Amino acid sequence: MSFDSEEAGRTCTGVVKWFDSTKGYGFVVAADQERDILLHANVLRNFGQNSVADGSRISLRVVETPRGSQAQEILSIAPPEPTDEGEGGRSPLPFDETLQGGDIVPARIKWFDRAKGFGFANVFGLGDDVFIHIEVLRRSSLADLQPGEAIAIRVADGARGKLATQVGVWESAINDEGGLTASVEEYDWQQDEAAE
């Protein structure tokens, strides 16, 4: 963990202990901090996400309140560290991991069931539903998706139909190694309309 003193709070890095989007909060664990840091849903939404996967690495600005440390602003989120086994490790995907997918496209969640571990999205101009596996969400630092939620995804043709190989938030697609590399604003709408 690292701290940088600033008037608006200090910068801290840690790991998401847990986050419950239904309750609207969760906690971040930082090595040099005695108590966990409260992460409120509003702070996460200001970053452009509605959920975050347990074990995700997070950099944030923290302020001290009478009740303890509280996240004020999220600076970055990275997927959980892969491990061979155990909690926070990556599970195998139910499709060929070498599938890359095409361009980043805007989509809306049709439904997603976290307990079942999958759901479907609709891409504008694409008639087929796009399958989304929960492990793809974890690798994208997301924990859950809500019906109607706007997202940015990379779609590939799998053995059983269209599937998402990467998922990002609508407002700010992930822009790091292995993540989404363009924002939704960069999507070529003319190309999509010409294909129809």
ZATOR-809828 format. One record per atom (N, C-alpha, C): z, y, x. Coordinates in steps of 0.05 Angstrom, whole numbers, padded with zeros to 5 digits, always signed. Each point is the difference from the previous one (the first is absolute). Layout:
BEGIN
ZYX/...
***
This chain:
BEGIN
+00000-00024+00017/+00000+00024-00017/+00000+00025+00018/-00013+00021-00010/-00001+00024+00015/+00007+00024-00018/+00012+00020+00011/+00007+00024-00015/-00011+00025+00014/-00010+00018-00015/-00009+00026+00010/+00014+00021-00017/+00016+00017+00012/+00014+00020-00016/-00019+00021-00011/+00003+00006-00025/-00016+00020-00014/+00016+00012-00022/-00005+00025-00008/+00015+00013-00021/-00003-00015-00027/-00023-00011-00006/-00005-00013-00025/+00010-00029+00000/+00015-00008+00019/+00009-00028+00002/-00009-00011+00027/+00008-00024+00005/-00008-00013+00025/-00020-00022-00005/-00017-00005+00020/-00020-00021-00003/+00013-00026+00009/-00005-00021-00016/+00012-00026+00004/-00020-00022-00005/+00001-00021+00015/-00016-00024-00005/+00018-00023-00006/-00010-00017-00018/+00016-00024-00008/-00017-00020-00015/+00013-00017-00014/-00013-00022-00015/+00010+00001-00029/-00018-00004-00019/+00007+00000-00028/+00016-00025-00005/+00026+00003-00008/+00017-00022-00006/-00009-00012-00027/-00002+00017-00020/-00011-00008-00026/-00007+00025-00016/-00018-00003-00018/-00007+00022-00018/-00007-00012-00027/+00012+00011-00021/-00004-00009-00028/-00013+00023-00016/-00026-00003-00006/-00014+00021-00014/+00011+00004-00029/+00012-00021-00012/+00011+00002-00026/+00025+00018+00000/+00017-00005+00020/+00025+00016+00003/-00006+00028+00011/-00022+00002+00015/-00008+00026+00010/+00012+00007+00027/+00010-00019+00015/+00011+00005+00026/+00001-00026+00017/+00007+00004+00025/+00004-00022+00018/+00013+00011+00025/+00001-00017+00021/+00014+00008+00024/-00016-00006+00025/+00004+00016+00021/-00012-00003+00026/+00022-00005+00020/-00004-00020+00018/+00019-00006+00021/-00010+00012+00026/+00018+00015+00013/-00007+00012+00026/+00021-00010+00020/-00009-00009+00024/+00018-00012+00019/+00024+00017+00008/-00004+00026+00005/+00021+00018+00009/+00015+00013-00022/-00003-00009-00025/+00013+00012-00023/+00020-00020-00011/+00025+00009-00005/+00020-00018-00011/-00007-00009-00028/-00008+00019-00017/-00006-00006-00028/-00030+00000-00005/-00008-00014-00021/-00028+00000-00008/-00008+00027-00010/-00026+00006+00002/-00012+00025-00009/-00011-00004-00028/+00008+00016-00019/-00010-00002-00028/-00029+00010+00000/-00018-00016-00012/-00028+00007-00004/-00005+00002-00030/-00004+00024-00010/-00004+00004-00029/-00030-00002-00006/-00006-00009-00025/-00028-00004-00008/-00016+00026+00001/+00013+00023-00005/-00015+00026+00001/-00010+00005+00029/+00016-00007+00020/-00008+00004+00028/-00024-00018+00006/+00001-00024-00010/-00022-00019+00004/-00025+00009-00014/+00003+00011-00025/-00024+00010-00015/-00012+00024+00014/+00017+00017+00011/-00011+00023+00015/-00017-00008+00024/+00005-00024+00010/-00016-00012+00022/-00026-00012-00011/+00000-00004-00027/-00024-00011-00013/+00002-00030-00007/+00024-00011+00002/+00004-00028-00007/+00021-00003-00022/-00003-00021-00016/+00020-00006-00021/+00018-00023+00008/-00007-00014+00021/+00017-00022+00010/-00004-00002+00030/+00018-00016+00013/-00002-00005+00028/+00012-00028+00005/-00013-00015+00017/+00008-00028+00005/+00025-00001+00017/+00018-00019-00007/+00023-00004+00017/-00009-00007+00028/+00015+00011+00020/-00007-00006+00028/-00021+00019+00011/-00011+00018-00016/-00019+00020+00010/+00014+00019+00020/-00014+00007+00021/+00010+00019+00019/-00006+00028-00011/+00020+00017+00002/-00003+00026-00013/+00011+00022+00018/-00014+00023+00000/+00009+00023+00014/+00005+00022-00021/+00023+00012+00001/+00006+00020-00021/+00019+00021+00010/+00001+00021-00016/+00018+00022+00005/+00025-00004-00017/+00023+00001+00013/+00026-00007-00014/+00018+00024+00000/+00014+00003-00022/+00021+00021-00003/+00027-00014-00006/+00021+00013+00008/+00027-00010-00006/+00010+00014-00026/+00010-00016-00018/+00012+00010-00025/+00029-00009-00001/+00016+00010-00018/+00027-00009-00002/+00002-00031-00005/-00021-00012-00011/+00001-00028-00006/-00013-00017+00021/-00010+00013+00022/-00012-00015+00022/-00028+00010+00006/-00014-00016+00017/-00027+00008+00008/-00021-00005-00022/-00018+00018-00002/-00021-00002-00021/-00027+00008+00011/-00021-00015-00006/-00027+00006+00008/-00009+00025-00014/-00011+00019+00015/-00010+00025-00012/-00030+00000-00001/-00013-00013+00020/-00029-00001+00001/-00008-00024+00017/-00021-00014-00009/-00011-00022+00015/-00023+00010+00017/+00001-00007+00026/-00021+00008+00019/-00021-00021+00004/+00008-00025+00000/-00019-00023+00002/+00013-00026-00008/-00017-00018-00009/+00009-00027-00007/-00020-00020+00013/+00011-00020+00013/-00016-00021+00012/+00009-00027-00012/-00019-00019-00002/+00007-00027-00011/+00022-00013+00015/+00013-00019-00013/+00021-00016+00014/-00011-00013+00025/+00017-00004+00020/-00009-00014+00025/-00005-00029-00007/-00022-00011+00009/-00005-00028-00005/+00018-00017+00017/+00010-00022-00012/+00016-00019+00015/-00011-00028-00006/+00008-00019+00016/-00010-00027-00004/+00012-00012-00026/+00025+00004-00005/+00012-00009-00025/+00023+00018-00007/+00011-00005-00024/+00023+00014-00009/-00006+00025-00017/+00021+00013-00008/-00002+00024-00017/-00017+00022+00014/-00017+00012-00014/-00017+00021+00011/-00025-00010+00014/-00002-00026+00003/-00024-00012+00013/-00024+00000-00019/-00023-00003+00011/-00024+00000-00016/-00006-00028-00010/-00005-00001-00026/-00009-00025-00012/-00030-00002+00003/-00011-00024+00000/-00029-00002+00001/-00013+00010-00025/-00023+00011+00003/-00015+00010-00023/-00015-00024-00013/-00004+00001-00026/-00014-00022-00014/-00030+00002+00003/-00010+00014+00020/-00028+00002+00005/-00004+00004+00030/-00025-00001+00009/-00007+00002+00028/+00008+00028+00011/+00019+00001+00019/+00010+00025+00010/-00021+00015+00016/-00023-00012+00007/-00021+00014+00014/-00017+00018-00018/+00003-00003-00026/-00015+00017-00019/+00009+00029+00004/-00019+00017+00005/+00006+00028+00005/-00003+00018-00025/-00020-00006-00016/-00005+00017-00023/-00018+00023+00007/-00008+00014-00021/-00019+00022+00004/+00015+00027+00003/-00013+00020-00012/+00012+00027+00001/+00025+00001-00017/+00016+00021+00005/+00023+00006-00016/-00009+00011-00027/+00010-00011-00021/-00008+00009-00027/+00025+00006-00017/-00003+00019-00018/+00022+00006-00018/+00002-00022-00022/+00025-00006-00008/+00004-00021-00020/+00026+00007-00016/+00003-00014-00022/+00024+00002-00016/+00011-00028-00005/+00026-00002+00000/+00013-00026-00004/-00003-00008-00030/-00010-00023-00005/-00002-00011-00027/+00027-00012-00007/+00010-00018+00018/+00027-00010-00002/+00008-00012+00027/+00026+00000+00005/+00010-00013+00025/+00027-00012-00006/+00004-00025+00006/+00026-00014-00005/+00012-00008+00027/+00020+00015+00008/+00012-00005+00026/+00012-00028+00002/+00011-00010-00022/+00012-00027+00001/-00022-00022+00004/-00023+00004-00012/-00022-00019+00004/-00014+00004+00027/+00002+00025+00010/-00011+00005+00027/-00029+00009+00000/-00010+00009-00023/-00028+00009-00001/-00005+00017-00025/-00023+00013-00001/-00009+00015-00022/-00029+00007+00003/-00009+00019-00017/-00029+00007+00000/-00003+00030-00002/-00022+00010+00011/-00007+00029-00001/-00028+00002-00011/-00006+00023-00011/-00027+00007-00008/-00011+00022+00018/-00024-00004+00010/-00014+00019+00017/-00020+00014-00017/-00001+00027+00001/-00019+00016-00015/-00028-00010+00006/-00016-00007-00020/-00028-00008+00003/-00003-00030+00007/+00022-00015+00003/-00002-00028+00006/+00010-00016-00024/-00016-00017-00011/+00007-00015-00024/+00022-00021+00005/+00001-00012+00024/+00019-00021+00005/+00028+00011+00006/+00021-00015-00008/+00027+00006+00009/+00003-00007+00029/+00017+00015+00014/+00005-00005+00028/+00028-00012+00003/+00002-00024+00012/+00025-00014+00004/+00016+00014+00023/+00026+00004-00005/+00017+00011+00021/+00024-00019+00004/+00002-00010+00024/+00023-00018+00007/+00023+00016+00011/+00024-00008-00006/+00024+00015+00009/+00002+00003+00030/-00011-00020+00015/+00002+00002+00029/-00018+00023+00010/-00022+00006-00014/-00017+00023+00007/+00016+00025-00004/+00017+00002-00021/+00017+00023-00004/+00020+00003+00022/+00014-00022+00007/+00020+00001+00022/-00012+00010+00026/-00024-00010+00006/-00014+00009+00025/-00008+00029-00002/+00000+00011-00024/-00007+00028-00003/+00025+00017-00005/+00023-00011+00004/+00026+00013-00004/+00007+00007-00028/-00012-00014-00019/+00006+00004-00028/+00014-00025-00011/+00017+00004-00021/+00015-00022-00011/-00008-00007-00028/-00011+00019-00015/-00006-00005-00028/-00021+00020-00009/-00014-00007-00022/-00020+00018-00012/+00005+00000-00030/-00005+00023-00012/+00004+00003-00029/-00026+00002-00015/-00002-00011-00024/-00025+00003-00016/-00009+00029-00002/-00025+00005+00005/-00011+00027-00001/+00002+00015+00026/+00015-00010+00019/+00004+00014+00026/-00026+00002+00015/-00006+00024+00010/-00024+00004+00016/+00005-00008+00029/-00019-00015+00011/+00002-00009+00028/-00027+00002+00014/+00000-00004+00026/-00025-00002+00015/+00000-00028+00013/-00023-00014-00003/-00001-00028+00010/-00026-00005+00014/+00001-00021+00017/-00023-00011+00013/-00005-00027-00015/-00025-00004-00009/-00006-00024-00016/-00019-00018+00015/+00006-00026-00002/-00018-00020+00013/-00007-00021-00021/-00022-00015+00005/-00007-00022-00018/+00013-00025+00011/+00019-00011-00016/+00014-00024+00007/-00013-00024-00013/+00010-00023+00005/-00011-00025-00011/+00002-00001-00031/+00020+00014-00011/+00004+00000-00029/-00005+00027-00013/-00012+00018+00014/-00005+00027-00011/+00008+00022+00019/+00001+00024-00011/+00007+00024+00015/+00030+00000+00006/+00007+00009+00025/+00028+00002+00007/+00004+00023+00019/+00025+00011-00001/+00007+00023+00017/+00009-00011+00027/-00011+00011+00021/+00009-00008+00027/+00019+00021+00011/+00000+00024-00011/+00019+00022+00008/+00005+00017-00025/+00024+00011-00002/+00008+00017-00022/+00013+00025+00012/-00007+00023-00011/+00013+00025+00009/+00007+00017-00024/+00016+00020+00004/+00007+00017-00022/-00024+00019-00006/-00002+00008-00024/-00022+00017-00009/-00001+00027+00015/+00023+00013+00002/+00002+00027+00011/-00006+00001+00030/+00009-00020+00014/-00003+00001+00029/-00003-00029+00010/-00024-00009+00003/-00005-00027+00010/+00011-00003+00028/+00008-00024+00006/+00012-00006+00027/-00021+00006+00021/+00009+00013+00022/-00018+00007+00021/+00012-00008+00027/+00002-00026+00004/+00010-00010+00026/-00015-00025+00007/+00005-00011+00023/-00014-00024+00009/+00004-00022-00020/-00022-00011-00010/+00001-00022-00019/+00004+00009-00029/+00002+00026-00004/+00004+00011-00027/-00025+00012-00011/+00002+00012-00023/-00023+00013-00012/-00007+00024+00018/-00025+00007+00003/-00008+00021+00019/-00012+00024-00013/-00001+00001-00026/-00011+00023-00013/+00016+00006-00025/+00000+00025-00009/+00014+00006-00024/-00019-00003-00024/+00012+00000-00023/-00016-00003-00024/-00020+00024-00003/+00008+00023+00010/-00018+00023-00001/-00026-00005+00016/+00001-00018+00019/-00024-00006+00017/-00018-00020-00013/+00008-00012-00023/-00016-00020-00013/-00027+00012-00009/-00021-00014+00004/-00027+00010-00006/-00007-00006-00029/+00006+00019-00018/-00005-00004-00028/-00029-00003-00006/-00018+00015+00014/-00029-00002-00004/-00010-00029+00005/+00011-00012+00021/-00008-00028+00007/+00007-00018-00023/+00024+00003-00012/+00009-00017-00022/-00018+00004-00025/-00007+00026-00005/-00016+00006-00024/-00029-00011+00004/-00010+00001+00025/-00027-00010+00005/-00002-00030-00004/+00022-00014+00005/+00000-00029-00003/+00000-00009-00029/+00008+00018-00018/+00001-00008-00029/-00028-00001-00012/
***
